[in-house]
């Protein structure tokens, strides 16, 4: 069923003219006039704040109404999910029982050898400094050769 494009355009034009005529018949709403509102000071928690959220209400009046609403103690209850309220500057040491179980787990998982490698004793020489690192490997083979020649 192919429609005549002229019919479509006539119908569209007629609808546009009807919409324009209806808009002309309606008196325009006064610009900038907000609905009648009660004083924000007289509001309670049970009051209807919907009228204050209208687009034509001044921003300062909206804020005053919201401030009055959220000043109710109902909104001042902590939910317990705020993780940033604790004082993390206090020292909270790990209890001795937990430290003992951690040490036990460390030796069970890694053995005693790892513990010895990490904690050098007094008889273990310290690692050479950065300047001595290049010289240290050259000196060790010389010592081995001297020990082999002497023995």
C-alpha positions in Angstrom: 0.0 0.0 0.0 1.9 3.0 -1.2 0.6 6.2 0.1 0.7 9.4 -1.8 3.5 11.6 -0.4 1.2 14.6 -0.8 -1.3 13.0 1.7 1.5 12.6 4.2 2.6 16.2 3.9 -0.9 17.6 4.1 -1.6 15.6 7.2 1.7 16.7 8.8 1.0 20.4 7.9 -2.6 20.2 9.3 -1.3 18.7 12.6 1.3 21.4 12.9 -1.3 24.1 12.4 -3.7 22.5 14.9 -0.9 22.4 17.5 0.0 26.0 16.9 -3.6 27.0 17.2 -4.0 25.2 20.5 -0.9 26.8 21.9 -2.2 30.2 20.9 -5.5 29.6 22.7 -3.9 28.7 26.0 -2.8 31.7 28.1 1.0 31.5 28.7 2.1 30.7 32.3 3.6 33.7 34.0 7.3 33.5 33.7 9.5 33.2 36.8 6.5 32.7 39.2 7.0 29.9 41.7 4.2 28.1 43.4 3.0 29.4 46.8 5.3 27.9 49.4 5.3 27.7 53.2 8.2 29.2 55.1 11.2 26.8 55.3 11.4 27.4 59.0 7.9 26.0 59.5 8.7 22.6 57.9 9.0 19.4 59.8 10.3 15.9 58.8 6.7 14.9 57.9 6.2 18.0 55.6 5.9 17.7 51.8 9.0 19.0 50.3 7.9 18.3 46.7 6.8 21.8 46.0 10.3 23.2 47.0 11.9 21.0 44.2 9.9 22.8 41.4 12.1 24.2 38.7 10.9 27.7 39.2 11.7 27.9 42.9 14.8 30.0 43.7 17.9 28.0 44.5 18.3 29.7 47.9 14.8 28.6 49.0 15.4 25.1 47.7 18.6 24.9 49.8 16.9 26.3 52.9 14.2 23.6 52.6 16.7 20.8 52.1 18.8 22.1 55.0 15.7 22.0 57.2 14.9 18.5 56.1 18.4 17.0 56.6 18.8 18.7 60.0 16.4 16.1 61.4 18.1 13.6 63.7 16.8 10.8 61.6 19.5 11.6 59.0 22.3 11.8 61.6 22.6 8.1 62.3 25.9 6.5 61.4 25.5 3.4 59.2 28.7 1.7 60.3 29.9 1.5 56.8 32.0 4.6 56.9 35.5 3.2 57.1 37.2 6.6 57.4 35.9 7.5 60.8 38.4 5.6 62.8 41.6 7.1 64.2 44.3 5.3 62.3 47.1 7.3 63.9 46.9 5.1 67.0 49.3 2.2 67.2 47.6 -1.1 67.0 50.2 -3.8 67.6 49.7 -7.4 66.5 48.9 -9.6 69.5 51.5 -12.1 70.6 49.3 -15.1 69.9 48.9 -14.0 66.3 52.6 -13.4 66.0 53.4 -16.9 67.2 51.0 -18.5 64.7 52.5 -16.3 61.9 56.0 -17.5 62.9 54.8 -21.1 63.0 53.2 -20.7 59.5 56.4 -19.1 58.1 58.7 -22.0 59.3 56.1 -24.6 58.2 55.9 -23.1 54.7 59.5 -22.0 54.1 61.5 -24.0 56.5 64.4 -22.9 58.7 66.8 -22.3 55.8 65.0 -19.2 54.6 65.1 -17.8 58.1 68.9 -18.3 58.3 69.4 -16.6 54.9 67.4 -13.6 55.9 69.1 -13.1 59.3 72.9 -13.1 58.9 74.7 -14.0 62.1 77.8 -12.3 63.5 80.2 -14.7 61.8 78.8 -14.0 58.3 80.8 -11.4 56.5 78.9 -8.4 55.2 78.3 -8.0 51.5 80.9 -5.8 49.7 80.1 -2.3 48.8 79.3 -1.3 45.2 83.0 -0.4 44.5 84.3 -3.7 45.9 81.8 -5.8 43.9 83.9 -5.6 40.7 87.1 -6.5 42.6 85.7 -9.3 44.8 85.3 -12.0 42.0 88.8 -11.3 40.7 90.4 -11.8 44.1 88.6 -15.0 44.9 90.1 -17.1 42.1 93.6 -15.8 42.9 93.2 -17.0 46.5 92.1 -20.4 45.3 95.1 -20.7 43.0 97.4 -19.7 45.8 95.9 -22.2 48.2 96.2 -25.0 45.5 99.9 -24.1 44.8 100.8 -24.1 48.5 99.1 -27.5 49.2 
